[in-house]
Amino acid sequence: MTDKLYPKIIVVMPAYNAESTLENTFKDIPEGSVDEVILTDDCSKDNTVEIAKKLGITVYTHEKNLGYGGNQKTCYEAALKKGADIIIMIHPDYQYDPRVIPFAAGFITTGICDVVLGSRIRTREETLEGGMPVYKYISNRFLTLIENIVLGQNIGDFHTGFRAYRREVLETINYRHNSNDFIFDTEFLAQSVYHKFRIGDIPIPTRYFPEASSINLKRSIKYGLQTLLVMVKFILQKTGLFRFIIFEKSKSGRTH
């Protein structure tokens, strides 16, 4: 739990070609619920940066494309340097409803959770009606089941693009050594469990549509295999059979 009466809450958006959805995502953030919004652009080929600046969003840009995980690393570094107590990561593709931000932050400020995820899987019917492809629903259910068993959790959706973190989580986890690819998120949650941070989730509507960014079937298969590999690494780390640098504590310490 933060020591401040009014914690500093910063929203971070890892962006790539989000010009058609960014404004709607930003405008749905409840007024007065956050102190700042940061967007890190991973060399978009559209007008994402220009739109973000017009909206008054703090913008950081990459000189070369670093990938989804690499983009998040920039997000978190920026938020920590600005003194954020709570960091909320949300994809700017309008797939995740920003209106739940105050509720996610509340579970952290009250000391109930250190990490809060937005779960798109409330019921099968609702999720599929929201547009999630059937193959993605099945793979999500399978991978989430495996992850819950291995990590000893009871999370509804391990693969969500809405995540809220207490500052200490980002200061402790060695995320700078994580992958720059999509598997960054899975590594981060495995690290969170390893360091005994409390993870919870809240329901969030499912919204799939053509403009929302999404990985294709081939990338989904690769991602699934990588997820299983992270689970193997977690088991090896916990049993002491092997050590992985991603599970070491960050040596960076506090950044302010």
N, C-alpha and C positions, 0 to 999 in steps of 0.2 A: 504494500500500500504506500502511496506517495505521502511524504510529510507535508506537502502543501495543502492548504485548504481548497485552493482552486488550481488543480493540475493543468499544466500546459499540454493541450491536445493538438497534435499535428496529423493531418491526413496526407499520405503520400500516394502518388499515382505513377506506377511504372508504365510509360506510354510508348506505343508504336503504332502510327497510322490511326489515330483515334479522333480525327477531325469531325466525323459524323455523329459521335456519341459523347464527346467530352463535355459539351455545354450542358446537356441534359443531366449527366452524372453530377457535375458541379452544382447545378441549380437545385438538385434534390437533397443536398447536404443541409440539414436543418439549420436555420439561421441562429447564430450564437453558440452552436454546439462545438465548434473547433476554433482554435486560435490562428491557424494558418493551413493553407493547402499548398503542397509542393508537388510539382510534376517533373519527372525526369524523362527526357525524350531520348529514345535510343535510335537516333538517325531516321526519324520518320520521313517518308517521301511525300507527305501531304502537308496541310496547314495546321497541324496539331500545335506547334509552338506558337504560331501567330494567334490562334484562338485562345490558347491558355493565357497569353500575356494580356489580351483584351479583357479577359475575365478577371484579371487581377491575381492570377495564380503565380506563385514563385516558380520560376522555370530553371532547370539545369539541363544542359544538352551534352551529349556525347559526341566526340569527334569521329568515332567509329562505332559500329553496331557491336554491343557487348553481349546481347542475348537477354532473355527474360530474367535470369538469376543475376547477371551482372548489373542490370538496370535496378533491381531491388537493392543491391549493395549500395549504389549511389543514393537511392532514396533514404535508406536508413542512416547512412553517414551524415547526410544533410540534416535530417531530423534531429539526430543526437547533438550535432554541433549547434543547433538552434535551441537546445535546451528542452526538448520535448520530454514530458513525463509519460505520456501515452502516445503511441504511434499506431495509426490505423492505416493499413494498406488496403486500397480498393482499386480494382481494375477500372480504368476510365472507359470501358466498352459498354457501360450501362447494363451489364448482365447482372449486377449486384445492386440492391437497393440501398442507397446511402442513408435513407431515413432511419435505419436501425443503429446508426452511429452512437447516439446518446445512450442507448441500451447496452451496447457492447462496452462502451467506456465505463458505464455504471458498475458492471461486474468487476472491473479492475479497480476503480476508485474505492469500492467497498471492501476490497481485499478478498473477494471470493475467488477470483481467477487471476492468473498472470497472462494468459493467452486466451483470447476469445475468437472463435471461428463462426462465420456465417454459414449455416447448413442449408443447402438447397433441397435436401432429401427429407421432407416432412412426411409426405405420403407418395407412393408410387404414382398414383393417378395425377396428383398435383404436379409432380416433377415432369412427367411425360407431357402433360397438357401445357406446361410452360415451355415446351419445345426441346427439351434435352433429347438428343438422339438415343434410340433404344440401345445401341451398342455401347454408348458412353454410360448410360444408366447401369447396364449390366457390369461393365468393367469397374465403374465407381463402386458398386456394391461389393464386388469381389475383392478389390484392392483395399477398400475400407475395412472389410471383415478381417482380412489378413493383418492389416496394420493394428486394428484394435486388439487382436489376439497377441501379437508380438509385443506391442508397446504397453499392453495392460490398460487400455483406455476404453471409453464407451462413446466415441465421437460419431456423429451422424454423417459427416462429410469431410474427409481428410483433404479433398482436392478443390477446395473453394478458393475464390479470388478475393475474399473479404476476410481480413485478419487484423486483430487488434492485439498490441503487445504492451506490457509494462516496460518501462525503460530498462530495468535491470535485466530483462530477458536478452535484449540486444547487446547489452554490455557484457553479458556472460558468455553467450553463444559465439562460437568461432565461425560465424557465417561468412567471413571473408575468405575462408578456404573452401566454401561450398561451390558447387557447380554453377556455371553461368547459364545453364540451360533450365528447362522447366522443372527438372527434378530438385531444384533449389528448395522449393516449398516442402517437399517430403523430407529432405535432409534436415530442414529447420525444425520440423515437428519432432523428428526422432531425437534431435539434439535437445529440444525443450523437455522431452520426457526423461532423457538421460540425466539432465541437470535438475530434475525433480520440480520443474515448474508446473503449476496447476493449469490444465487446459479445460475449457468448457466451450459450449456452442449455443447459438441462438438461431431460431428459424429465419430464413431469408427467402423471399420469393425467387422462383426460377424464371429466368428470362433469356430465352435463346431466340435469336433472329439473325438475318444475314449480315448485319453490320457488326454484330458482336464478334470479337476475335475468338478464334477457337482453333485448336490443333487438329489436323486431319487424322485419318485412320492410321496411316503409316507412323506418324509421330506419336499417336496414342499407344500403339503397340510398343514402340521404343520406350515411351514413358512408363508403361506398365512393367516392363522388364527391369527398368532402372529402379522403380519403386520396390520391387521384390529384392533387388540387390542391396538397397539401403537397409531393408529389414534384416538381411543376412549380416550386414556389417554391424547393425545394432546388437544382434545376438552374440556375435563374436566379441564385440567390445564389452558387453555386460558379463560374459563368461570369462573374460580375461585371456581368451585364446589368441586375440590379436588386438592391436591398438590402431586407431585411426585418428588422424590429426583433427578431423572435423568435430570429434567429441571432446577435444581438449578445451579448457576454458580459454576465452579470449585473453590475450596479453595486452590488449589496447587499453583496458580499464576505462575509467570515466573520461569523457571528452569535453567536459566543462567544469 
